């Protein structure tokens, strides 16, 4: 296990040593990352409190770097790794981060592009298409009209939170109608289980009474937030069932990307395979970011012991795990390390948190202010969520309401 020593202690805590250490680390990491190092050390070594939040500036620096790289002037989020496409996922995350940053003009720009290009002009009337980009005939537009329910859920939740925090009834109304449409189009009522979010409007009801699910599509704070805002919808029942769902689909403490369910077979292998990887990493992220006082939050954390046990004997997270056997392989990218920081913090695993932070420091690119030698869209999104938690820029109360640092 890589042991972490406090950097000032390593400089022997003398004024000369401290100044020299600060100069060297500033040159290596930049002021933003240096501030993050101190703040993260404070978060890990002492209990954090909402009224003594660490400096959020590094989160805003990362967000600004993300905007420069991935968001065009129209408010479109571009995934350069996949031919310059845009997904409803990317739009939903950027909309949420614009709210966290308290930036109404950018929020509206992202919302307008999403509505006009993915939702036929109205999120109140249509689920957004999940994929947009260059077509074979060199025109640009929707590539796949199917929906992605995780993005839809985040958009509905963010609109409702924006309406509450900014006192804008239009956003509340739009988010409420979108949530009701999700209930109509993307929620299945399963025998013996109740309402459950399916990953999209089409393609996931694969046989009579058999559905495919994605556990990372259900962040507890988002479902709780919708349950609190819309008590007559399916969300309260869904939130109550979520801890049992996570436990049942993580028999070795590793979450799957995809899992199938039928009353006859229970949870079993989905056509997409047995891996837990780029989707499943978010299950640990959402668990770590959940308010511990939310009903079921502790049970979810207990069910995800496989990853924490793995990191007791490995420096970095795996890129993939077989959820039915618990076998882990490979090494995940920088975004995986970022995503696991809130989860490991909640578990009180200080050395393992330090290891992931050291990895982020090593992979930080001074030139563009992002993570990874080649900064990938998905890694930066994971980092924005995770480091938002570290810096208290993103916090949820036990009812799932967003409590950004500027609202206190």
C-alpha positions as CSV (number, residue, x, y, z in Angstrom):
1,X,0.0,0.0,0.0
2,X,1.3,3.4,-0.9
3,X,1.6,5.5,2.2
4,X,1.0,9.2,2.1
5,X,3.0,11.7,4.2
6,X,1.8,15.2,4.8
7,X,3.8,17.4,2.4
8,X,4.6,20.1,4.9
9,X,5.8,17.5,7.4
10,X,8.0,16.1,4.6
11,X,9.5,19.6,4.4
12,X,10.3,19.3,8.1
13,X,7.8,22.1,8.9
14,X,10.4,24.9,8.9
15,X,9.4,28.2,7.3
16,X,12.2,27.8,4.7
17,X,11.1,24.2,4.0
18,X,7.5,25.1,3.7
19,X,8.2,28.0,1.3
20,X,10.4,25.8,-0.9
21,X,7.8,23.0,-0.9
22,X,5.0,25.5,-1.9
23,X,7.1,26.9,-4.7
24,X,7.9,23.5,-6.1
25,X,4.4,22.1,-5.9
26,X,2.9,25.3,-7.4
27,X,5.2,24.9,-10.4
28,X,4.2,21.3,-10.7
29,X,0.5,21.4,-10.1
30,X,-0.7,25.0,-10.4
31,X,-2.5,26.9,-7.7
32,X,-5.8,25.1,-8.3
33,X,-4.5,21.6,-7.7
34,X,-2.4,22.8,-4.8
35,X,-5.4,24.2,-3.1
36,X,-7.3,21.0,-3.8
37,X,-4.5,19.0,-2.1
38,X,-4.9,21.0,1.1
39,X,-8.7,21.0,1.0
40,X,-8.8,17.3,0.4
41,X,-6.4,16.6,3.2
42,X,-8.7,18.6,5.5
43,X,-11.8,16.8,4.3
44,X,-10.2,13.4,4.9
45,X,-8.4,14.0,8.1
46,X,-11.2,15.7,10.0
47,X,-15.0,15.5,9.8
48,X,-16.4,18.0,7.3
49,X,-19.2,20.4,8.1
50,X,-21.4,22.3,5.8
51,X,-20.8,25.6,7.6
52,X,-17.0,25.3,7.2
53,X,-16.8,24.2,3.6
54,X,-13.4,24.2,2.0
55,X,-12.5,26.7,-0.8
56,X,-14.6,25.8,-3.9
57,X,-12.3,27.7,-6.3
58,X,-10.6,24.5,-7.7
59,X,-13.9,23.0,-8.6
60,X,-14.8,26.2,-10.5
61,X,-11.4,26.1,-12.2
62,X,-12.1,22.5,-13.4
63,X,-15.6,23.5,-14.5
64,X,-14.2,26.5,-16.5
65,X,-11.6,24.2,-18.1
66,X,-14.4,21.7,-19.0
67,X,-16.4,24.5,-20.6
68,X,-13.5,25.6,-22.7
69,X,-12.8,22.0,-24.0
70,X,-16.3,20.5,-24.3
71,X,-19.0,23.1,-24.5
72,X,-19.5,25.2,-27.6
73,X,-21.0,28.7,-27.7
74,X,-24.4,27.3,-28.4
75,X,-24.5,25.3,-25.2
76,X,-23.8,21.9,-26.9
77,X,-21.6,19.4,-25.0
78,X,-19.2,17.7,-27.4
79,X,-17.8,14.2,-26.9
80,X,-14.6,14.5,-29.0
81,X,-13.7,10.8,-28.4
82,X,-16.8,9.7,-30.3
83,X,-16.7,11.8,-33.5
84,X,-17.9,15.0,-31.9
85,X,-21.3,13.7,-31.0
86,X,-23.6,15.0,-28.3
87,X,-25.6,12.9,-25.9
88,X,-28.5,13.7,-23.6
89,X,-26.2,12.5,-20.8
90,X,-23.7,15.2,-21.5
91,X,-26.4,17.9,-21.7
92,X,-27.9,16.8,-18.5
93,X,-24.6,16.8,-16.6
94,X,-23.7,20.3,-17.9
95,X,-27.1,21.6,-17.0
96,X,-26.6,20.4,-13.5
97,X,-23.1,21.8,-13.2
98,X,-24.3,25.2,-14.5
99,X,-26.8,25.2,-11.6
100,X,-24.1,24.2,-9.2
101,X,-22.0,27.1,-10.5
102,X,-25.0,29.5,-10.1
103,X,-24.8,30.5,-13.8
104,X,-28.3,31.2,-15.1
105,X,-27.3,32.4,-18.6
106,X,-25.2,29.3,-19.3
107,X,-28.0,27.1,-17.8
108,X,-30.5,28.6,-20.2
109,X,-28.1,28.2,-23.1
110,X,-27.6,24.5,-22.4
111,X,-31.3,24.0,-21.8
112,X,-32.3,25.8,-25.1
113,X,-29.9,23.7,-27.2
114,X,-31.2,20.5,-25.5
115,X,-34.8,21.4,-26.1
116,X,-34.3,22.6,-29.7
117,X,-32.1,19.8,-30.9
118,X,-33.0,16.7,-28.8
119,X,-36.6,17.3,-27.7
120,X,-38.3,18.7,-30.8
121,X,-38.4,22.1,-29.2
122,X,-40.0,21.1,-25.9
123,X,-38.8,19.1,-22.9
124,X,-42.3,19.5,-21.5
125,X,-43.8,17.6,-24.5
126,X,-41.0,15.2,-25.5
127,X,-38.3,12.9,-24.1
128,X,-35.0,14.0,-25.5
129,X,-33.3,11.8,-28.0
130,X,-30.1,10.4,-26.6
131,X,-27.6,10.8,-29.5
132,X,-27.0,13.7,-31.9
133,X,-24.2,14.2,-34.4
134,X,-23.1,14.0,-38.0
135,X,-25.1,11.8,-40.2
136,X,-23.9,9.7,-43.2
137,X,-25.0,12.4,-45.6
138,X,-22.9,15.0,-43.7
139,X,-25.8,16.8,-42.2
140,X,-26.1,17.1,-38.4
141,X,-29.0,16.1,-36.3
142,X,-30.5,13.3,-34.2
143,X,-28.8,9.9,-34.8
144,X,-31.0,7.8,-32.5
145,X,-34.4,8.9,-31.3
146,X,-34.5,6.5,-28.4
147,X,-34.3,8.1,-24.9
148,X,-31.8,7.6,-22.1
149,X,-33.6,7.6,-18.8
150,X,-30.7,8.6,-16.6
151,X,-30.2,11.8,-18.6
152,X,-33.9,12.4,-18.5
153,X,-34.0,11.9,-14.8
154,X,-31.1,14.3,-14.2
155,X,-32.7,17.0,-16.4
156,X,-36.1,16.7,-14.6
157,X,-34.4,16.8,-11.2
158,X,-32.1,19.8,-12.2
159,X,-35.0,21.8,-13.6
160,X,-37.0,21.3,-10.4
161,X,-34.0,22.2,-8.2
162,X,-33.3,25.3,-10.4
163,X,-36.9,26.4,-10.1
164,X,-36.6,26.1,-6.3
165,X,-33.2,27.7,-5.9
166,X,-33.6,30.5,-8.5
167,X,-37.4,30.9,-7.9
168,X,-38.3,30.3,-11.5
169,X,-41.6,28.6,-11.9
170,X,-41.0,27.9,-15.6
171,X,-38.2,25.5,-14.7
172,X,-40.3,23.8,-12.0
173,X,-43.2,23.3,-14.5
174,X,-40.9,22.0,-17.2
175,X,-39.1,19.6,-14.8
176,X,-42.4,18.4,-13.4
177,X,-43.9,17.6,-16.8
178,X,-40.7,15.8,-17.9
179,X,-40.7,13.7,-14.7
180,X,-44.4,12.8,-15.4
181,X,-43.4,11.8,-18.9
182,X,-40.6,9.6,-17.6
183,X,-43.2,7.9,-15.4
184,X,-45.3,7.2,-18.4
185,X,-42.6,6.1,-20.9
186,X,-39.6,4.9,-18.9
187,X,-41.0,3.3,-15.7
188,X,-42.2,-0.3,-15.6
189,X,-44.3,-1.7,-12.7
190,X,-42.9,-5.1,-12.0
191,X,-44.7,-7.9,-10.1
192,X,-43.3,-8.2,-6.6
193,X,-41.0,-5.1,-7.1
194,X,-43.1,-2.1,-7.9
195,X,-42.1,0.8,-10.2
196,X,-38.6,0.6,-11.7
197,X,-36.8,2.9,-14.1
198,X,-35.9,1.2,-17.4
199,X,-32.9,2.6,-19.3
200,X,-34.9,3.9,-22.2
201,X,-38.2,4.1,-23.9
202,X,-37.4,1.3,-26.3
203,X,-35.2,-1.9,-26.3
204,X,-35.1,-2.9,-22.7
205,X,-38.3,-5.0,-22.4
206,X,-36.5,-8.0,-24.0
207,X,-39.0,-10.7,-23.4
208,X,-42.4,-11.2,-21.6
209,X,-41.9,-10.1,-18.0
210,X,-38.1,-9.6,-18.6
211,X,-36.4,-6.3,-18.4
212,X,-32.9,-5.0,-18.5
213,X,-31.8,-2.4,-15.9
214,X,-28.8,-0.2,-15.3
215,X,-28.1,0.5,-11.6
216,X,-26.1,3.6,-12.4
217,X,-29.2,5.2,-13.8
218,X,-30.7,5.6,-10.3
219,X,-28.7,8.0,-8.1
220,X,-30.4,8.0,-4.6
221,X,-30.3,11.8,-4.2
222,X,-32.0,12.3,-7.5
223,X,-34.7,9.8,-6.8
224,X,-35.2,11.1,-3.3
225,X,-35.3,14.7,-4.7
226,X,-38.1,13.8,-7.1
227,X,-39.9,11.9,-4.4
228,X,-39.8,15.0,-2.2
229,X,-40.9,17.4,-4.9
230,X,-43.5,15.1,-6.6
231,X,-44.9,12.9,-3.8
232,X,-47.7,11.4,-5.9
233,X,-45.3,9.9,-8.5
234,X,-43.5,6.6,-8.5
235,X,-40.3,8.0,-6.9
236,X,-40.9,7.3,-3.2
237,X,-41.6,3.7,-3.9
238,X,-38.6,3.5,-6.2
239,X,-36.3,5.1,-3.6
240,X,-37.5,2.7,-1.0
241,X,-36.7,-0.3,-3.3
242,X,-33.3,1.0,-4.4
243,X,-31.2,-0.3,-1.5
244,X,-32.6,-3.8,-2.0
245,X,-32.0,-3.5,-5.8
246,X,-28.3,-2.6,-5.3
247,X,-27.8,-5.4,-2.8
248,X,-29.4,-8.0,-5.0
249,X,-27.4,-7.0,-8.1
250,X,-24.1,-6.8,-6.3
251,X,-23.6,-10.2,-4.7
252,X,-19.8,-9.7,-4.4
253,X,-20.0,-6.0,-3.6
254,X,-19.4,-5.0,-7.3
255,X,-22.1,-3.2,-9.2
256,X,-23.0,-4.3,-12.8
257,X,-23.3,-2.1,-15.8
258,X,-26.4,-4.0,-16.9
259,X,-28.6,-6.7,-15.3
260,X,-31.7,-8.5,-16.4
261,X,-34.7,-9.3,-14.3
262,X,-37.7,-11.6,-14.5
263,X,-39.9,-13.0,-11.8
264,X,-38.9,-16.5,-12.7
265,X,-35.1,-16.0,-12.8
266,X,-34.7,-13.0,-10.6
267,X,-31.6,-11.0,-11.4
268,X,-29.4,-12.6,-14.1
269,X,-27.0,-11.8,-16.9
270,X,-28.2,-9.2,-19.4
271,X,-27.4,-9.5,-23.1
272,X,-24.9,-6.7,-22.6
273,X,-22.7,-9.0,-20.5
274,X,-21.5,-9.5,-16.9
275,X,-19.1,-6.6,-16.6
276,X,-19.3,-3.7,-14.2
277,X,-17.2,-0.9,-15.7
278,X,-17.8,2.5,-17.2
279,X,-21.5,2.6,-16.2
280,X,-21.1,0.9,-12.9
281,X,-18.4,3.3,-11.6
282,X,-21.2,5.8,-11.1
283,X,-23.0,3.5,-8.6
284,X,-20.1,4.1,-6.2
285,X,-20.0,7.8,-7.0
286,X,-23.7,8.3,-6.3
287,X,-23.5,6.2,-3.1
288,X,-20.6,8.3,-1.9
289,X,-22.3,11.6,-2.7
290,X,-25.6,10.6,-1.0
291,X,-26.5,12.2,2.3
292,X,-25.9,9.5,5.0
293,X,-29.2,10.5,6.6
294,X,-31.2,9.6,3.5
295,X,-33.2,6.4,4.0
296,X,-31.3,3.5,2.6
297,X,-28.0,5.3,2.0
298,X,-26.2,3.3,4.6
299,X,-27.6,0.0,3.2
300,X,-26.4,0.9,-0.3
301,X,-22.9,1.6,1.0
302,X,-22.8,-1.7,2.8
303,X,-23.8,-3.5,-0.4
304,X,-20.8,-2.1,-2.3
305,X,-18.0,-3.6,-0.3
306,X,-16.2,-5.2,-3.2
307,X,-14.6,-2.1,-4.5
308,X,-13.4,-0.9,-1.1
309,X,-12.0,-4.4,-0.3
310,X,-10.2,-4.4,-3.6
311,X,-8.6,-1.1,-2.9
312,X,-7.1,-2.3,0.4
313,X,-4.7,-4.4,-1.6
314,X,-4.5,-2.4,-4.9
315,X,-3.4,1.1,-5.5
316,X,-5.9,1.9,-8.3
317,X,-9.4,0.7,-9.2
318,X,-10.0,-2.0,-11.8
319,X,-11.5,-1.1,-15.2
320,X,-13.9,-4.0,-15.1
321,X,-15.4,-6.6,-12.7
322,X,-17.6,-9.6,-13.2
323,X,-20.5,-8.9,-10.9
324,X,-21.4,-12.6,-10.6
325,X,-17.9,-13.9,-9.7
326,X,-16.3,-10.8,-8.2
327,X,-13.2,-11.1,-10.5
328,X,-11.6,-7.8,-11.3
329,X,-9.3,-7.0,-14.2
330,X,-7.3,-4.1,-15.6
331,X,-6.8,-0.6,-14.3
332,X,-9.5,2.1,-14.7
333,X,-8.8,5.6,-16.0
334,X,-8.3,8.8,-13.9
335,X,-12.0,9.4,-13.8
336,X,-12.6,6.1,-12.0
337,X,-10.2,7.2,-9.2
338,X,-12.0,10.5,-8.9
339,X,-15.4,8.8,-8.8
340,X,-14.3,6.7,-5.9
341,X,-13.1,9.5,-3.6
342,X,-16.5,10.3,-2.1
343,X,-17.3,6.6,-1.6
344,X,-13.9,6.0,0.1
345,X,-14.3,9.2,2.2
346,X,-17.7,8.0,3.4
347,X,-16.1,4.7,4.4
348,X,-13.3,6.5,6.3
349,X,-10.6,4.9,4.1
350,X,-7.9,7.6,4.4
351,X,-5.0,5.9,2.7
352,X,-7.1,4.7,-0.2
353,X,-8.4,8.3,-0.7
354,X,-4.9,9.6,-0.7
355,X,-3.9,7.0,-3.4
356,X,-6.7,8.2,-5.7
357,X,-5.8,11.8,-5.1
358,X,-2.1,11.1,-5.9
359,X,-3.3,9.5,-9.1
360,X,-5.3,12.6,-10.0
361,X,-2.3,14.9,-9.2
362,X,-0.1,12.7,-11.4
363,X,-2.6,12.8,-14.3
364,X,-3.4,16.5,-14.1
365,X,-2.6,18.4,-17.3
366,X,-1.4,21.9,-16.5
367,X,-1.9,23.0,-20.1
368,X,-5.7,22.5,-20.2
369,X,-6.6,22.1,-16.6
370,X,-8.1,18.7,-17.0
371,X,-7.3,15.1,-16.1
372,X,-5.6,12.6,-18.2
373,X,-2.8,12.9,-20.9
374,X,-5.7,12.9,-23.3
375,X,-8.6,14.5,-21.4
376,X,-11.7,12.4,-22.1
377,X,-15.2,13.8,-21.7
378,X,-16.4,11.1,-19.3
379,X,-13.4,11.3,-17.0
380,X,-14.0,15.0,-16.5
381,X,-17.6,14.6,-15.7
382,X,-16.8,12.0,-13.1
383,X,-14.2,14.4,-11.6
384,X,-16.7,17.3,-11.6
385,X,-19.2,15.3,-9.5
386,X,-16.6,13.8,-7.2
387,X,-14.6,17.0,-6.6
388,X,-17.9,18.9,-6.2
389,X,-18.5,16.7,-3.2
390,X,-15.0,17.2,-1.9
391,X,-15.3,21.0,-2.0
392,X,-18.9,21.1,-0.8
393,X,-20.0,22.8,-4.0
394,X,-22.3,19.8,-4.4
395,X,-24.3,18.6,-1.4
396,X,-27.7,17.0,-1.0
397,X,-29.9,17.1,2.1
398,X,-31.6,13.9,3.3
399,X,-34.6,14.7,1.1
400,X,-32.4,14.8,-2.0
401,X,-32.6,18.6,-2.4
402,X,-29.5,20.2,-3.9
403,X,-27.7,22.5,-1.4
404,X,-25.0,24.2,-3.5
405,X,-22.4,26.3,-1.5
406,X,-23.8,29.6,-2.8
407,X,-27.3,28.8,-1.4
408,X,-26.0,28.9,2.2
